[in-house]
Structures are given as C-alpha cells and as structure tokens.
Amino acid sequence: MDLHLKNVFDRFQEQFGSGPGLGPGSGTCLMKVEGISPNFIKSVFKASAALYRTDPWKRLCPGHLFGIRVGKDTDWSGKKQPFPCVQVIGGDGGDIGFNMFRSQNDAKRMTGSRETIQVPNVELLRVTYERESLMFPSNRKMIKSLSLEASGIDRFPVIDVARCTSSGTFRFRHPTPEELRFVYAFMKAIALVHPLLQEDKEGGPKWSRLMYFEPFIETVDVQWPQEMAKGYDLVAVTISHPPGQAYEEKTSSTASSTPTKYAELSREEAFVDIRVYSNGSLRQCAACAKEIHGEQALSCVRCQAVLYCSSVCQKQHLKETHKSMCGLYKAMMEREEELAMNIFMFPCAADQPCKWLESLGIHQKGMWRRKCSCYSHCPFGLLPVKGGLWDSWGGLDDEKFPRDSSFHHHVRDGMSSPILLSGWSEYYNLRSLPLSSPVADILSHPLTVYYILTTLNISSKNLLMKGKEVVVHYLGPEGELDWMPAFAEVGHLLNGLGNVQIIMVGSEVPTNLSGTTSGIGSRVRVNLVRGVYEEEASYLPSPHVIVALNCGLSCYSTWGGALNSIKSMGVPAFFTDQSEISCANAKQVLRNAGLHITHPVTPNPFRSPVKHHEPSSNLPSYSNGMNGTANHHLCHEDSTVPGWDGINSGRGSCNNICLILGVFQWSSQPSTLTNMSSLLISFIHITWPLKTTSTGLRPQSLTFSLLTSLQVLGKRK
C-alpha cells in the first residue's frame, strides 16, 4: 500500500507540480515552430539528453543563478543576449528543468523560497523534462516519428515561453528558432562547466540548506550543428556564477562570432626578432632543420607559427614557401584559445614530456612510459608489466583512474544498452573522476574508437544496439600496444550489449605477439597482426569499420597501398591526425586516393587535452584533436548528408590534433540493382537513425519497401 501511495503521489507531482516551476506543459510542440527542420529538433533533444546525464540537480537549486553569454550581442536580434540569466529547477522538488530570464532582476523577483512567484509581465523561457506518458499527444507523436533521444529513462524536454498576465494566469507561446539556438548553446555549455563549481563552505550562513559556490566564470566553445550554423561553426559561451561577470569583448578578424580575450596585433609584417620561450626545449628551424633551443628561436612576426634559427633563414623561407601559407597559419594560431580544453585541472602543456610526467608523479611508470622517450629502446607492446590496474595507471590515487567495473545502474526500459557520450565532461562525471586526473591523455585512443563506433558510424551503432559484434581494423598501432588496460573501458561502456573485435595491424607489432588474441574484459578482444595492411587485409575477418589514429597520412608515402585496399573494400574508414595543417594535408591525400571528404574538419570531443608542439611550428596540436567526415556513397565533396549528425562538442588544437575522416566507399557505376540496394540501405541508416525503443515505421521496413519498388521497376524494363 505504501508503495502504491508513493506512486500515486509521484504521478500527482508530475502532472500538477509541487515546488518551483510553472506546472505541467503548455502543449507547445517544436514541430509547429516555423523555420526549423527535423535535424534541428534532433540536435536540441541530443543536447538536452547530454545535459540530463550530467545530473545538475544533485547540487543546483533555483537559488543558484547563472549568467549566460552566447557569442556577441550583435549576433542576436535586438543587439542583446535573449536570456542572459538562468536558474536550474528540480533540485529541491517541483519541475525538473531550467528557466531562462530576460534579466537577473526578473529571475530574483520570480524566485521564492518554495515556489515560483508569478510576476505580471515577466517573460521567461522554460525547459522541463516531462515523462512521455504525461506529454501532449502532439509531442508524443513528434518523439516517435523523429526517433528523438530520451533524457534518462523516459523523459523528454518540453520548451515554451511563458508570460504572466496581470490576472495571475500564464500565456504560453512557441519559442523562436533564434531562442532555440540560444537554448542549445546553453545546454551544451552548462553540461561541461557545472561540475567545475567549487563549494564555498564559508560563503553562506551555517543554518542555510543551500549549497554556496565560489565565484565562477568559464568560457567554453560550442560547435553549432550544421542546421544551426550561420556562417561559422563555433561559438564561445561564457557562464558565470553569480551573474554579472563577463569577459571584455574585443574585435576579432575571424568569421566566427567567438569573443576573444586578446586584441589582434595591428603591426605590418616585418623581420623583427620575436623570441619564443619554451622552457629550454629543443626546436627545429623550418628552413634549414637546424636544432635550436626554444628560447633562441625566432618566429614569423605575422603568424608567429613558424620557427627559425636566424633572420637569414626567416627571409629565405618567406620568399620560397612561407608567404603563401602565412595567412592560413595566422588564422590557425588565432584559434588556439578556442581549441584549448580548459575544463581540466592538471597541467595541459607537455613540450618537455619527462618534466610534465614528473610533475604528475607518473614518470617512467605503467602505461605512461610511452609518453616520453625514456623507453624508446623497448619495442612497442613489450614494456615490462607488473602488478594490476593501479600499476598500469602509474600509481595514481585510486579515485583518479577508471576502475575495472561496469555501469549496471545505466538501464533503460529494464534493458542495458551502450552508454552514449558527447565529451570528456560526461565521461569524467560518469566515472566520478576528478578533473585533476590526467587519464584522458591515454584514454583518448580507446574513447575515440568508441565514439566512432557509437556516434559517428550509424551502422556499427545499430549492430551494437542489437547485441551483435562489430569488427574493427585498427591500422598502424604503436603506443596503443602497451595500453591494453585502457581499451578495457570500451567493453565497460558497451554496458552489457554487443561485442567489439579489434584487429590491430601494423609493422610495429612484435613478431612474437603477431597472431595472438587477448580478451580485454568480456566484450572486447584484440587480435595482433604484424605486417602491411594491403597484404594482410584479405586474410582478416571482414571489418565493419577501419580506423587509424594519429596516422600522419601526409607524412608517409606507404599509405598509398592501404588507401587503395580501403577503397576497394567499400568499408567506412576513420583517420586521425595531429595538427590542423596535418588535417588539411591529409584531406588532399584522401582526395588523391579517390576518397572524397564530405564534412569539414572539426574538433574531436575525445582528443587528448595535453598540448604539444611540432619541432618547427607553434601551431596547436593535440592527440586525436580534429575531425572531419567523408562519405563517398551519398554526396559530392563538401556537401552534406540530410540527417547525418556529424561531429560536435569539444575543441582540438596542436601537437596531436586529430582529424577524423569518415570514408564511405562508392561504386563508380551504381547501375545494378545490388548497388542501388546498398546505396538505399546506407542512405536510410544514415538519414533515419535507428532507435531500439521507438515504434512505428522502422528503417528495415522502409528499406524493404524501396527495394521491392526497385525490383518492380527492374522487371518493367
């Protein structure tokens, strides 16, 4: 009886409200908003689900007000921020969601001790997470028809704009597309930064139940989905607590609306000695390749990206090569601040790897031995191993590395399924890791692979959702051969559904390990094969996906044979590379191989946060830092695929910036029924993401209908 009464009471609260909030939904439906596409709605729901997974209601209450600034004031109608003040509701009862106000004063007037106060003529935008069973029919129909992502087990966001009348009632309207863009940017940003709030135990009265936080301001970069972008892909979002803090906005010459903290240099290009100080690390002259100490290096005065040993080499290089590239390098350097990952609380610059590792207490320990040159004499895959997981992670404190455990509490509709992640903040929150833990530097490799399988490649995601096995060909492994304990995290994130077989092929695989198979947990196994991919591929199990991380496509001519094999196999392939300029060069290599790039290079959310520099360049570089997508089946170069979610969240910059290039093969003459069938199946699975819990017409049934139609047309001919 007690349980029954509790369920009844919970349902009453859901339907009629109790505590802060405006009560049940108003019946607004995003499908009725003029000017937004289904992909626009999907992006909003994905961002909403990602925020819900970070569970901000654990610590945040309506009394915690946040300032929000998205891009520049001139980016918005009225030349001002639409809703510059936000409060999270649901932490102490009532509606679960957040309210966005036109001003901080409006927020204070409407915030009561236990209820939301009705203030006449005050307008707010609210986002509430409602159970599907209690939603209006129009919203339930929209969720099923678009296969929208759920927040939690069975909740979905309802977005409306409310205004209190003088009579005490509320009038509701649909949000505008511009307001929805603002909401999207806020959800992506707050999910990243709210875990960074530090409790201020001395900041409030001792009798208060409200948790007080230290003053906080943080700027993160949010990538607009293609359907929301307006001439630029990235936007800076600044969140502050309490409201009222903001960075000074300066003029920038880039196309992005991102504010910058630094004024652009206005001097003309001249041969002035600009010394580069890099803590004594050795660098290399871009003109003569002479080794020089970092503090003695000169850089181009205009772009400050290229290093020289003398002004003579600088002048010669400018005349021969650099002049045509200087503007491009300058633009890349201007994005350095945007590309940095500022959420982490450990040193993220490793120009001198040994000193960086020493500062963290992990030098020459465990898997970290591959992060400097001290063990370069030892072949990859043959580092001496002792002890267990604690030793593998270099003796880090127990709370600073992921445990060898699954996520049994992540269950939906009574069934487990792979955990979908959008970035490091979500993962660290999921594992309860402090942001002072450096494990992201190594986990970048396995989590980039996992991100490809569960987010970027729809076909592999569908296989895993059905509990089937995905075969991955992993090309050119090196340090990864000593990081097998980190790849166990892929199996844990699968969360009891599906299996992954990773076949690592490369010349660095030790002879005595070639042909061996290792079981890493119950759902991931790794096969090692020594050899050249184009020679070994025909002897391997057919892959669903091919990956090559930090591969240096433009640096090694030996890639030609492997790319030809990939082209002939017709399998999706994803490559990562280091700096942004390496990505641009890699795109040209892929074009020359007949593999067209169909998505611009963008940051990878699971790049390493540790910044490096190439010997002769200051261009920002991160391991697995940048990504792009190629889909040769569906569209020509630089076109877009309807419904393709692409890559979002996160930024990448220098030493190992990672380009992810998804390459889908193309049959040059798809005139036969078989080729047309494959084309249709690929199209449907990309444009109509499969949700295992959705109902209604499924991709399989649509595929069958279209193939039947093709067969009829074939017979008529």
C-alpha positions, 0 to 999 in steps of 0.5 A: 500500500505504501508503495502504491501511495508513493506512486500515486503521489509521484504521478500527482507531482508530475502532472500538477507540480509541487515546488518551483516551476510553472506546472505541467506543459503548455502543449507547445510542440517544436514541430509547429515552430516555423523555420526549423527542420527535423535535424534541428529538433534532433540536435536540441533533444541530443543536447538536452539528453547530454545535459540530463546525464550530467545530473545538475540537480544533485547540487543546483537549486533555483537559488543558484543563478547563472549568467549566460553569454552566447557569442556577441550581442550583435549576433542576436536580434535586438543587439542583446543576449535573449536570456542572459540569466538562468536558474536550474529547477528540480533540485529541491522538488517541483519541475525538473528543468531550467528557466531562462530570464530576460534579466537577473532582476526578473529571475530574483523577483520570480524566485521564492523560497518554495515556489515560483512567484508569478510576476505580471509581465515577466517573460521567461523561457522554460525547459522541463523534462516531462515523462512521455506518458504525461506529454501532449499527444502532439509531442508524443507523436513528434518523439516517435516519428523523429526517433528523438533521444530520451533524457534518462529513462523516459523523459523528454524536454518540453520548451515554451515561453511563458508570460504572466498576465496581470490576472495571475494566469500564464500565456504560453507561446512557441519559442523562436528558432533564434531562442532555440539556438540560444537554448542549445548553446546553453545546454551544451555549455552548462553540461561541461562547466557545472561540475567545475563549481567549487563549494564555498563552505564559508560563503553562506550562513551555517543554518542555510540548506543551500549549497554556496559556490565560489565565484565562477566564470568559464568560457567554453566553445560550442560547435553549432550543428550544421542546421544551426550554423550561420556562417561559422561553426563555433561559438564561445559561451561564457557562464558565470556564477553569480551573474554579472561577470563577463569577459571584455569583448574585443574585435576579432578578424575571424568569421566566427562570432567567438569573443576573444580575450586578446586584441589582434596585433595591428603591426605590418609584417616585418623581420623583427626578432620575436623570441619564443620561450619554451622552457629550454626545449629543443626546436627545429628551424623550418628552413634549414632543420637546424636544432635550436633551443626554444628560447633562441628561436625566432618566429614569423612576426605575422603568424608567429607559427613558424620557427627559425634559427636566424633572420637569414633563414626567416627571409629565405623561407618567406620568399620560397614557401612561407608567404603563401601559407602565412595567412592560413597559419595566422588564422590557425594560431588565432584559434588556439584559445578556442581549441584549448580544453580548459575544463581540466585541472592538471597541467595541459602543456607537455613540450618537455614530456619527462618534466610534465610526467614528473610533475604528475608523479607518473614518470617512467611508470605503467602505461605512461612510459610511452609518453616520453622517450625514456623507453624508446629502446623497448619495442612497442607492446613489450614494456615490462608489466607488473602488478594490476590496474593501479600499476598500469595507471602509474600509481595514481590515487585510486579515485583518479583512474577508471576502475575495472567495473561496469555501469549496471545502474545505466538501464533503460526500459529494464534493458542495458544498452551502450552508454552514449557520450558527447565529451570528456565532461560526461565521461569524467562525471560518469566515472566520478573522476576528478578533473585533476586526473590526467587519464584522458591523455591515454584514454583518448585512443580507446574513447575515440574508437568508441565514439566512432563506433557509437556516434559517428558510424550509424551502422556499427551503432545499430549492430551494437544496439542489437547485441551483435559484434562489430569488427574493427581494423585498427591500422598502424598501432604503436603506443596503443600496444602497451595500453591494453588496460585502457581499451578495457573501458570500451567493453565497460561502456558497451554496458552489457550489449554487443561485442567489439573485435579489434584487429590491430595491424601494423609493422610495429607489432612484435613478431612474437605477439603477431597472431595472438588474441587477448580478451580485454574484459568480456566484450572486447578482444584484440587480435595482433597482426604484424605486417602491411595492411594491403597484404594482410587485409584479405586474410582478416575477418571482414571489418565493419569499420577501419580506423587509424589514429594519429596516422600522419597520412601526409607524412608517409608515402606507404599509405598509398597501398592501404588507401587503395585496399580501403577503397576497394573494400567499400568499408567506412574508414576513420583517420586521425591526425595531429595538427590542423595543417596535418588535417588539411594535408591529409584531406588532399591525400584522401582526395588523391586516393579517390576518397572524397571528404564530405564534412569539414574538419572539426574538433574531436570531443575525445582528443587528448587535452595535453598540448604539444608542439611540432619541432618547427611550428607553434601551431596547436596540436593535440592527440586525436584533436580534429575531425572531419567526415567523408562519405563517398556513397551519398554526396559530392565533396563538401556537401552534406548528408540530410540527417547525418549528425556529424561531429560536435562538442569539444575543441582540438588544437596542436601537437596531436590534433586529430582529424577524423575522416569518415570514408564511405566507399562508392561504386563508380557505376551504381547501375545494378540493382545490388548497388542501388540496394546498398546505396538505399540501405546506407542512405536510410541508416544514415538519414533515419537513425535507428532507435531500439525503443521507438515504434512505428515505421522502422528503417528495415521496413522502409528499406524493404519497401524501396527495394521491392519498388526497385525490383518492380521497376527492374522487371518493367524494363 
